[in-house]
Amino acid sequence: MQDENEYEQKRLTLLTLLLLAQAGYIDLCFGDESGFSLMPTVPYGWIKKGQQACILSRHSGRINVFGLLSTTGKLTSYQKGESLNSQFIIDSITDFAQTLQLPTLVVLDNAPLHTSAAFQAKQQEWETKGLYVFFLPGTALTSTASKDSGSRSNTAGSKPRTTFLWSCSTRRSPKF
């Protein structure tokens, strides 16, 4: 069930973050995972009515990717030939934190990869480097986690730590 107050609060906060990113005070990135192989998992596609299309497929390894896309269109991606886990996401974000030019907020869903105890333990370290994690409302879960576990719930009922950006006084020293 959707918590309408949480949804509205986070929607307004995200709009504020978008405005701050457009003004150049912060960088705002959206993160998520995906996987690719030469074997399609969806047996259909979009084609013009009356036409036929054939997509050749073959067995191949799967490449799994964690990507961070900024509002300026810059993509930073990390790939792995095995299933992604929370430690891989932690290592990727820790590496990404070394490249920051401005305070940066990373927007993530509440998938177990992003809400594990190990992930939450790293957030304070990332904040010292200027990287903050903003979690989407609980109803914005993607099916990333449900593919493997069949569950759309947060891990063990724990709530991820969220840092909100309320004001930004100057370009040089934003207040978090």
Secondary structure, 3 states (H helix, E strand, C coil): CCCHHHHHHHHHHHHHHHHHHHCCCCEEEEEEEEEECCCCCCCCCCCCCCCCCCCCCCCCCCEEEEEEEECCCCEEEEEECCCCCHHHHHHHHHHHHCCCCCCEEEEECCCHHHHCHHHHHHHHHHHHCCEEEEECCHHHCCCHHHHHHCCCCCHHHCCCCCCCCCECCCCCCCEC
